[in-house]
Amino acid sequence: MDADTARLVEVTEKDLPLHCPTPGAPLWARHPRVFLDVTKRGEMLCPYCGTRYVYKGTAPKGH
């Protein structure tokens, strides 16, 4: 996947726990569900589709 086709998704506290694909993903974009902990580093890449998730919220308690 190159930079022109890569997806960037900003997430907040309401999106936690975060998993990819997200509930609104189209059927053609579905793959096995994987949970991503974006709160530790502030961002993560999905190992299946390469979507980059960036956390824009406050740190949850306990993190």
C-alpha positions as a LaTeX table, in Angstrom:
\begin{tabular}{lrrr}
\hline
Residue & $x$ (\AA) & $y$ (\AA) & $z$ (\AA) \\
\hline
Met1 & 0.00 & 0.00 & 0.00 \\
Asp2 & 1.51 & 3.35 & $-0.97$ \\
Ala3 & 1.07 & 6.78 & 0.60 \\
Asp4 & $-1.62$ & 7.74 & $-1.93$ \\
Thr5 & $-3.93$ & 4.89 & $-0.92$ \\
Ala6 & $-3.10$ & 4.64 & 2.79 \\
Arg7 & $-5.94$ & 5.55 & 5.16 \\
Leu8 & $-5.56$ & 7.80 & 8.19 \\
Val9 & $-8.24$ & 7.61 & 10.88 \\
Glu10 & $-8.30$ & 9.88 & 13.94 \\
Val11 & $-9.85$ & 8.30 & 17.04 \\
Thr12 & $-10.89$ & 9.53 & 20.50 \\
Glu13 & $-11.98$ & 8.00 & 23.80 \\
Lys14 & $-15.41$ & 7.11 & 22.38 \\
Asp15 & $-13.74$ & 4.76 & 19.86 \\
Leu16 & $-12.05$ & 2.65 & 22.54 \\
Pro17 & $-11.48$ & $-0.23$ & 22.62 \\
Leu18 & $-10.36$ & 0.25 & 19.04 \\
His19 & $-10.46$ & $-2.54$ & 16.52 \\
Cys20 & $-9.96$ & $-2.74$ & 12.79 \\
Pro21 & $-11.98$ & $-3.03$ & 10.70 \\
Thr22 & $-14.29$ & $-0.49$ & 12.33 \\
Pro23 & $-18.05$ & $-1.16$ & 12.41 \\
Gly24 & $-18.72$ & 1.19 & 9.50 \\
Ala25 & $-16.19$ & $-0.38$ & 7.14 \\
Pro26 & $-17.60$ & $-1.51$ & 3.79 \\
Leu27 & $-17.88$ & $-5.25$ & 3.25 \\
Trp28 & $-15.05$ & $-5.30$ & 0.69 \\
Ala29 & $-12.67$ & $-3.78$ & 3.28 \\
Arg30 & $-13.30$ & $-6.41$ & 5.98 \\
His31 & $-10.57$ & $-8.64$ & 7.37 \\
Pro32 & $-10.17$ & $-10.55$ & 10.66 \\
Arg33 & $-10.78$ & $-8.22$ & 13.62 \\
Val34 & $-7.65$ & $-7.04$ & 15.39 \\
Phe35 & $-7.64$ & $-4.84$ & 18.51 \\
Leu36 & $-5.21$ & $-1.91$ & 18.46 \\
Asp37 & $-3.90$ & $-0.09$ & 21.56 \\
Val38 & $-3.43$ & 3.43 & 20.23 \\
Thr39 & $-3.22$ & 4.97 & 23.72 \\
Lys40 & 0.37 & 3.84 & 24.43 \\
Arg41 & 2.17 & 5.41 & 21.47 \\
Gly42 & $-0.54$ & 7.67 & 20.10 \\
Glu43 & $-0.82$ & 5.80 & 16.81 \\
Met44 & $-0.82$ & 2.32 & 15.32 \\
Leu45 & $-0.96$ & 0.66 & 11.92 \\
Cys46 & $-3.38$ & $-2.17$ & 11.25 \\
Pro47 & $-1.29$ & $-5.24$ & 10.40 \\
Tyr48 & $-3.89$ & $-6.39$ & 7.84 \\
Cys49 & $-4.83$ & $-3.31$ & 5.82 \\
Gly50 & $-2.25$ & $-0.70$ & 6.83 \\
Thr51 & $-4.79$ & 1.84 & 8.05 \\
Arg52 & $-3.05$ & 4.31 & 10.36 \\
Tyr53 & $-5.00$ & 5.14 & 13.51 \\
Val54 & $-4.00$ & 8.31 & 15.39 \\
Tyr55 & $-5.28$ & 8.89 & 18.91 \\
Lys56 & $-6.48$ & 12.47 & 19.47 \\
Gly57 & $-8.07$ & 12.04 & 22.90 \\
Thr58 & $-6.92$ & 12.25 & 26.48 \\
Ala59 & $-5.14$ & 9.32 & 28.05 \\
Pro60 & $-7.59$ & 6.92 & 29.70 \\
Lys61 & $-7.15$ & 6.30 & 33.43 \\
Gly62 & $-4.55$ & 3.64 & 34.13 \\
His63 & $-2.47$ & 4.37 & 30.99 \\
\hline
\end{tabular}
